[in-house]
Amino acid sequence: MHHPPAPALLPSAYVDPFARDHLPPPAEWPVLELGPPFAYPARVNAAEVLLDRAVAEGHGDRVAIISPDGAGGWRETTYRDLQRRADAWAHVLVADGLRTGHRVLLRGFNGPDLAAAWFAVLKAGGIAVTTMPMLRATELAVVMRKARVNAAWTDARLAGELATAVREVGDVALRCWGGDADDDLHARAAAFPAPFPAVATSQDDVCLIAFTSGTTGVPKGCLHFHRDVMAMCDGFSAQVLRPGPDDRCIGTPPLAFTFGLGGLLCFPMAARASTVLLEKATPESMLDAIAATRATISFTAPTFYRHMALAQQAQPGRFDPSSLRQCVSAGEALPDATRTLWRQVTGIELLDGIGATEMIHIFIAAAGPDVRPGAIGKPVPGYTVAVLDEQLQPLPTGTVGRLAVRGPTGCRYLSDARQRQYVQDGWNLTGDAASIDADGYVWFKSRTDDLIISSGYNIGAPEVEAAVMTHPAVAECAVIGVPDEERGQVVKAVVVLKPGHAASDAMAQELQAHVKATIAPYKYPRQVAFTDALPKTDTGKLQRFRLKEGA
């Protein structure tokens, strides 16, 4: 099979060519299907479409963001409020020396400030590199070096780890919002009351670098264009989810995840709707927030829906999720037991979806009457899905093989040889094993690699192994994912201790605490086993599959 070459890129609006220079070569691009509704003008800035245009259309006084006010109540941020903050912050970026095409690392909790910062970066012609609040300095430094970050903006409460990373990397301007620091963004922004006209970026100028943690533990940066942000709004959101201006979105994924960026910021704003942004959520606090804000569309992982349903069952009458009309589940496989439990408790059929950071958002889903229990769904309009064998040939109906997809979005890694694994013969190979039935429904089987997906988080086994092995008592370590009813999978570390150290519960807890202090805490091994030797090949390579079989 031969596929057409990648389309020629339009002239960039950027002074700094870094992003263009580090795109994969055209021969390694996936096929892109860019017919209507995914045909965009040559010049388009996603921030202008989502924010400025909403105000220009007369929606300035509509509520864009609802967030906790810190005193048990709720704060409303209108579209006009958000635009003013984003404009002032865009002026600060430029005054600080931002040139178009520069990369700005953002670190914050979901909330109006992080949303304003993201819009400010795009309006100023920058590239947003949004990171999860849980990342530690070592992980932030890797991202900063890979994306050659020029500036870093953070919530003051999260400044510690980022400041450490900035010192390590050097030559990065650091600013904080919130807190009482002298460089507080809100104080600096007061000097810039004028509007900031969005830079007329090219539709295929990079506007965000979304980092994913792959199986090697070395994060991959996914380069997404302004048109890709529009495509996720015009694809899954407009054609499957179909939010309207009276909807209120709510959920748990961080805006650093493209699942959260779409569902909790771009989708509602494209529909001129509202979003409820929560800094942190437990199943109970999420249910309380749904009732308090009368949220209508939720986004979270299957594990979280399960815990919300159990909380609802345990305390009948305590929560009121009756305002919900659509509940999107993604991030990991949706067990039928969870789908059934949620439907029994709320009367709502979960909208299951499969997406990827590489594809920016969901590309297979089913809603309402189209749901088929056990199946993920059908391709989102605009996407083509196939199941292929190792030679990239289509497999017969019902046969399990490699899930392949193409459409208006696709994988473009930032200077990464793994591009050639993810994109082959024009297809994006998602790393999922699946089958397609006679009616075109896709059935998910498993991940084809060693990625551990626990409660919706992607965790690379080698990264956890590396963290465990920095403990002085550890000789060797292998990490696998083991099935778990609650989380889908949990991380298990199999450890060989150095002589003089004894296996014990105390040692297991010490290793767990060590990992939590070394990398993002959610990656720590919830199970620790000790062994005298790890299974290896004759050449000394670890045989992870033998540990999995044993588990």
C-alpha atoms as one frame of an Amber mdcrd trajectory, in Angstrom:
protein
   0.000   0.000   0.000   1.207   3.489  -0.814  -0.295   6.613   0.591  -0.246
  10.227  -0.583   2.536  12.399   0.843   1.811  14.740   3.733   0.256  17.999
   2.539   2.663  20.878   2.020   2.757  23.156   5.051   1.473  26.702   4.705
   3.889  29.582   5.420   4.390  29.832   9.192   3.553  32.980  11.144   6.328
  32.185  13.630   9.660  33.988  14.032  11.125  31.024  15.957  11.087  28.002
  13.587  11.794  25.378  16.307   8.434  23.579  16.015   8.502  23.387  12.208
  12.128  22.302  12.223  11.367  19.420  14.589   8.288  17.976  12.876   8.783
  14.450  11.501   9.862  14.269   7.839   6.833  14.269   5.466   7.331  10.580
   4.573   6.673   9.650   8.221   3.388  11.550   8.528   0.030   9.794   8.727
  -2.543  10.291   5.995  -4.701  13.298   6.905  -8.321  13.480   5.773  -9.152
  17.184   5.802 -12.465  17.469   3.989 -15.445  19.360   5.518 -16.033  20.033
   8.366 -12.255  19.912   8.846 -11.292  22.358   6.078 -10.053  25.547   7.743
  -8.849  28.930   6.445  -5.125  29.285   5.815  -4.876  31.601   8.827  -6.643
  30.523  12.010  -5.833  30.993  15.695  -7.714  28.545  17.929  -7.839  31.064
  20.807  -9.429  33.659  18.545 -12.098  31.170  17.405 -12.894  29.825  20.870
 -12.652  33.024  22.928 -12.526  36.266  20.926 -15.186  35.176  18.475 -17.497
  34.141  21.317 -17.290  37.665  22.773 -17.676  39.259  19.319 -20.835  37.181
  18.757 -22.380  38.684  21.882 -21.591  35.952  24.429 -19.305  38.134  26.579
 -21.643  38.048  29.579 -22.222  34.277  29.383 -20.507  32.218  32.078 -17.442
  30.479  30.662 -15.952  28.968  33.837 -17.423  28.025  37.210 -14.817  27.296
  39.889 -14.680  26.937  43.687 -14.208  30.314  45.410 -12.222  28.850  48.291
 -14.938  29.652  50.830 -17.371  26.851  50.025 -19.104  28.747  47.226 -18.607
  29.177  43.490 -16.991  31.866  41.361 -18.238  32.604  37.837 -15.867  33.821
  35.121 -17.597  35.200  32.028 -16.266  34.926  28.501 -15.370  38.631  28.690
 -13.576  38.197  32.045 -11.563  35.336  30.601 -10.740  37.317  27.460  -9.514
  40.314  29.499  -7.240  38.130  31.623  -5.902  36.249  28.605  -5.264  39.532
  26.754  -3.393  41.105  29.678  -1.317  37.967  30.136  -0.536  37.823  26.404
   0.804  41.391  26.745   2.969  40.239  29.684   4.369  37.375  27.589   5.350
  39.770  24.817   6.766  42.327  27.276   8.831  39.503  28.797  10.357  38.793
  25.392   8.126  36.093  23.915   8.585  35.771  20.170   6.096  33.903  18.018
   6.879  30.193  18.041   8.365  30.254  21.553   7.379  27.444  23.926   5.762
  28.296  27.273   5.500  25.622  29.956   2.308  25.901  32.024   1.901  24.253
  35.426  -1.297  24.636  37.380  -4.466  23.118  38.719  -7.598  23.158  36.566
  -9.097  26.628  37.003  -9.630  30.035  35.378  -5.968  31.050  35.711  -4.627
  28.004  33.878  -7.317  28.464  31.196  -6.396  32.154  30.790  -2.694  31.288
  30.586  -3.362  28.701  27.854  -5.382  31.194  25.810  -2.746  33.905  26.381
   0.019  31.689  24.973  -1.998  30.835  21.853  -3.143  34.433  21.293   0.461
  35.665  21.493   1.565  33.119  18.885   3.298  30.906  21.431   3.176  27.148
  21.891   1.602  25.853  25.120   3.391  23.013  26.904   0.926  22.248  29.707
   2.189  19.863  32.393   0.437  17.866  35.099   0.577  19.274  38.633   1.899
  15.942  39.931   5.142  15.981  37.927   8.410  16.320  39.861  11.447  18.453
  38.995  13.269  15.592  37.213  10.258  14.960  34.962   9.706  18.694  34.320
  13.355  19.125  33.344  13.045  16.379  30.709  10.007  18.129  29.192  11.728
  21.535  29.293  14.824  20.267  27.522  12.908  18.313  24.906  10.604  21.233
  24.027  13.389  23.814  24.530  11.038  25.825  26.701  11.585  29.615  26.705
   9.311  30.556  29.613   7.537  28.778  32.456   4.360  29.985  34.181   3.014
  28.287  37.274   0.503  28.473  40.069   2.545  29.762  43.034   1.502  26.691
  45.050   3.308  24.491  42.521   6.386  26.675  42.074   8.820  24.592  44.147
   9.454  21.650  41.811   9.349  23.907  38.741  11.877  26.349  40.240  14.198
  23.387  40.851  13.786  22.281  37.219  14.377  25.824  35.948  17.642  26.027
  37.916  18.713  22.709  36.416  17.823  23.614  32.821  18.729  27.325  32.938
  17.726  30.234  30.705  13.977  29.949  31.318  11.932  32.917  32.551   9.726
  31.837  35.491   6.519  33.618  36.536   3.846  32.741  39.101   0.146  33.436
  39.403  -1.593  33.455  42.762   0.390  33.819  45.961   2.083  37.038  47.032
   5.309  36.813  45.038   6.660  40.057  43.566   6.407  38.619  40.069   2.750
  37.681  40.527   1.145  37.693  37.092  -2.023  39.423  38.207  -0.038  42.422
  39.496   2.100  42.574  36.352  -0.969  42.277  34.115  -2.597  45.385  35.640
  -0.278  47.485  33.476  -1.895  46.097  30.293  -5.626  46.948  30.118  -5.752
  47.053  26.285  -7.117  44.185  24.174  -4.577  41.840  22.562  -5.418  40.938
  18.961  -4.651  37.254  18.373  -1.623  36.582  16.158  -2.770  35.461  12.688
  -1.188  32.031  12.936  -1.198  29.538  10.109  -3.724  26.711  10.508  -0.754
  24.313  10.641   1.394  26.292  13.047   1.994  24.208  16.176   0.006  25.585
  19.132   0.590  22.893  21.727   3.073  20.184  22.593   1.268  17.502  24.578
   3.591  15.105  26.363   2.722  11.462  26.755   4.671   8.919  28.787   5.499
   5.992  26.587   6.578   2.485  27.435  10.227   3.520  27.595   9.442   6.107
  30.246  10.943   8.818  28.022   8.026  11.170  27.315   7.032  11.787  23.706
   5.997  15.296  22.716   2.995  15.344  20.373   2.905  18.418  18.136  -0.623
  19.681  17.480  -1.631  22.502  15.155  -4.247  25.239  15.601  -6.439  23.298
  13.153  -6.132  20.153  15.317  -7.696  21.996  18.260 -10.555  23.024  15.963
 -10.808  19.477  14.555 -11.381  17.876  17.965 -14.194  20.394  18.543 -15.710
  19.793  15.090 -15.201  16.012  15.367 -16.050  14.077  18.526 -17.573  17.064
  20.316 -19.845  18.447  17.592 -20.758  15.122  15.972 -21.031  12.646  18.854
 -21.280  14.597  22.123 -23.223  17.567  20.644 -23.035  20.073  23.524 -25.196
  23.202  23.363 -24.854  26.638  24.956 -26.913  25.583  27.997 -24.585  22.699
  28.857 -22.149  22.703  31.770 -19.158  20.368  31.497 -17.390  18.930  34.549
 -14.685  16.324  35.087 -11.397  15.166  36.559  -8.742  15.050  33.786  -6.084
  17.780  34.049  -5.998  20.341  31.215  -2.488  18.979  30.560  -4.187  15.808
  29.229  -5.764  16.444  25.839  -8.793  14.502  27.198  -9.207  17.299  29.754
  -8.204  20.135  27.414 -10.941  19.114  24.989 -13.719  18.091  27.339 -13.228
  20.758  29.993 -12.127  23.788  27.962 -12.262  23.619  24.176 -15.529  21.678
  23.715 -17.645  23.845  26.030 -16.170  27.051  24.640 -16.699  25.972  21.033
 -20.370  25.422  21.955 -20.479  28.753  23.913 -21.324  26.625  26.943 -19.871
  26.638  30.498 -17.305  24.456  32.222 -16.850  23.623  35.893 -13.125  23.479
  36.688 -12.190  21.648  39.894  -8.634  21.719  41.253  -8.943  18.267  42.781
 -11.846  15.887  43.046 -12.824  12.818  45.002 -15.851  10.809  43.849 -17.870
  12.421  46.649 -16.704  15.993  45.979 -17.352  15.528  42.260 -20.916  14.376
  42.985 -21.384  17.388  45.277 -20.059  19.703  42.560 -22.379  18.183  39.936
 -25.359  18.877  42.198 -24.225  22.382  43.183 -23.477  23.558  39.632 -26.177
  21.511  37.834 -23.505  20.128  35.502 -24.851  18.310  32.433 -21.817  16.590
  30.825 -19.083  14.759  32.739 -15.627  13.547  31.681 -13.616  11.036  33.701
 -12.143   7.532  33.676 -14.163   4.322  34.270 -12.592   3.825  37.727 -13.899
   7.203  38.844 -17.411   6.508  37.542 -17.349   3.233  39.464 -16.417   5.008
  42.711 -19.061   7.702  42.162 -21.690   4.998  41.614 -20.594   3.142  44.752
 -20.735   6.378  46.762 -24.242   6.992  45.423 -25.262   3.461  46.402 -23.699
   3.696  49.858 -25.497   6.948  50.699 -28.862   6.952  48.911 -30.326  10.425
  48.709 -27.036  12.094  49.739 -26.097  13.111  46.161 -28.139  14.453  43.259
 -26.621  13.758  39.830 -29.984  14.284  38.080 -28.705  17.271  36.057 -26.333
  15.008  34.078 -27.367  14.062  30.538 -24.089  12.780  29.020 -21.189  11.009
  30.758 -18.011  10.485  28.736 -15.713   7.643  29.788 -12.171   7.405  28.402
  -8.587   6.846  29.484  -8.841   3.077  29.975 -11.049   0.160  29.009 -14.612
   0.494  30.305 -15.671  -2.734  32.076 -19.260  -3.733  31.379 -19.803  -4.043
  35.142 -19.001  -0.341  35.532 -21.251   0.634  32.615 -24.117  -1.377  34.149
 -23.568  -0.015  37.674 -23.542   3.601  36.434 -26.730   3.034  34.434 -28.457
   1.421  37.434 -27.528   4.318  39.735 -28.056   7.286  37.374 -30.152   5.992
  34.472 -27.431   7.230  32.079 -25.668   5.090  29.472 -21.944   5.895  29.590
 -20.520   7.322  26.375 -17.365   5.232  25.930 -14.547   6.568  23.804 -11.025
   5.698  22.781  -8.590   8.487  22.079  -4.878   9.162  22.200  -2.651  12.119
  22.944  -1.173  11.468  19.489  -4.617  11.930  17.889  -5.448  14.847  20.275
  -8.794  13.374  21.380 -11.422  10.634  20.970 -11.705   9.010  17.535 -13.963
   6.013  18.325 -17.135   6.407  20.387 -20.848   5.649  20.607 -23.597   7.651
  22.267 -27.161   6.925  23.371 -29.021   4.394  21.228 -25.813   3.599  19.283
 -24.165   2.040  22.347 -23.442  -1.681  22.053 -22.447  -3.225  25.422 -18.844
  -4.428  25.374 -17.888  -2.443  22.286 -16.174   0.955  22.351 -18.241   2.242
  19.457 -17.755   3.307  15.847 -15.277   5.712  14.251 -16.075   9.367  14.909
 -17.260  10.930  11.599 -14.159  11.966   9.647 -12.026   9.068  10.928 -11.328
   5.734   9.247 -10.483   2.733  11.433  -8.981  -0.625  10.459  -7.625  -3.726
  12.180  -4.356  -4.814  10.592  -1.926  -7.704  10.865   1.845  -7.377  11.370
   2.270  -6.775   7.604  -0.308  -3.949   7.793  -2.851  -5.947   5.815  -6.562
  -5.722   6.805  -7.808  -8.639   8.911 -11.208 -10.341   8.483 -14.223  -9.169
  10.466 -14.056 -10.243  14.104 -10.308 -10.996  14.066  -8.137  -9.356  16.723
  -5.239  -7.306  15.372  -3.553  -3.929  15.534  -5.932  -0.982  15.741  -5.111
   1.569  13.033  -6.752   4.949  12.460  -6.523   7.997  10.229  -8.526  11.173
   9.927  -8.218  14.960  10.309  -5.662  14.609  13.148  -2.651  12.353  13.538
   0.628  11.650  15.253   3.558  14.018  14.801   6.180  13.444  17.492   8.733
  16.095  18.381  12.082  14.773  17.035  11.440  11.179  18.026  12.417   7.984
  16.233   9.283   6.355  17.699   7.311   8.221  15.010   8.187   5.302  12.701
   6.525   2.825  15.074   3.371   4.865  15.641   2.837   5.842  11.999   3.228
   3.124   9.380   2.004   3.229   5.804  -0.078   6.317   6.567  -1.880   4.715
   9.532  -1.657   5.762  13.178  -1.063   2.528  15.115  -2.403   3.257  18.563
  -0.826   0.332  20.417  -4.247  -1.232  21.018  -5.347  -4.730  20.071  -8.933
  -4.755  18.828 -11.425  -6.294  16.435 -14.215  -4.826  14.277 -17.577  -6.562
  13.934 -19.821  -6.765  10.859 -21.639  -3.560  11.865 -18.430  -1.551  12.182
 -18.242  -1.572  15.991 -14.741  -1.661  17.470 -14.053  -4.091  20.347 -11.003
  -3.332  22.514  -8.898  -6.290  23.743  -5.733  -4.927  25.356  -2.694  -2.728
  24.963  -0.127  -4.241  22.623   2.809  -2.913  24.654   3.906  -2.740  28.263
   2.114   0.464  29.093   0.312   0.207  32.408  -3.032   2.027  32.412  -4.190
   2.540  35.976  -7.262   4.668  36.788  -6.878   6.374  33.401  -3.202   7.275
  33.863  -0.567   5.952  31.464   2.462   4.688  33.375   5.628   3.466  31.662
   7.088   0.424  33.454  10.773   1.341  32.848  10.287   4.774  34.403   9.019
   3.190  37.639  11.813   0.604  37.522  14.360   3.399  37.238  12.877   5.158
  40.284  12.835   1.978  42.403  16.430   1.232  41.486  17.673   4.565  42.827
  16.983   3.170  46.327  20.260   1.993  47.906  18.814  -1.396  48.963  17.704
  -2.421  45.469  19.805  -4.599  43.190  17.312  -5.141  40.371  13.696  -4.353
  39.653  11.068  -5.221  37.071   7.693  -3.494  36.883   4.515  -4.898  35.355
   0.824  -4.042  35.340  -1.418  -6.559  37.045  -5.214  -6.689  36.628  -7.201
  -4.869  39.275 -10.987  -4.758  39.526 -11.015  -1.200  40.824  -8.313   0.525
  38.749  -8.139  -1.638  35.624  -4.473  -2.303  36.347  -2.101  -1.512  39.197
   1.670  -1.149  39.144   3.560  -4.097  40.634   7.288  -3.981  41.325   9.245
  -7.250  41.545  12.439  -6.459  43.425  15.784  -8.177  44.001  17.415  -6.730
  47.116  21.134  -6.257  47.655  22.864  -8.553  50.198  22.369  -7.379  53.743
  18.797  -6.152  53.118  15.824  -8.290  54.126  12.478  -8.516  52.359   9.705
  -7.246  54.620   6.512  -5.199  54.653   8.537  -2.315  56.050  10.978  -2.515
  53.128   8.064  -2.595  50.654   6.585   0.546  52.236   9.992   2.240  52.191
  10.346   1.535  48.460   6.826   2.856  47.804   7.580   6.084  49.689  10.881
   6.416  47.795   9.142   6.172  44.412   6.494   8.722  45.451   9.286  11.165
  46.338  11.186  10.522  43.092   8.502  10.656  40.382   4.818  11.615  40.255
   3.153   9.824  43.195   0.431   8.169  41.099   3.114   6.028  39.429   4.212
   4.263  42.633   3.941   0.453  42.822   0.836  -0.490  44.798   2.169  -4.037
  44.960   5.761  -4.944  45.831   7.085  -8.510  45.661  10.597  -9.695  46.447
  12.488 -12.385  44.543  16.006 -13.851  44.371  16.326 -13.390  40.591  14.431
 -11.908  37.626  13.680 -13.988  34.493  16.039 -13.074  31.649  17.043 -14.164
  28.165  20.481 -15.631  27.389  21.587 -12.154  26.383  20.547 -10.763  29.755
  17.348  -9.028  28.645  14.471  -8.936  31.109  11.544 -11.207  30.213   8.656
  -9.121  31.467   6.120 -11.449  29.867   7.196 -14.254  32.234   6.469 -12.047
  35.240   3.062 -11.223  33.745   2.331 -14.920  33.248   3.285 -15.525  36.882
   0.964 -12.727  37.972
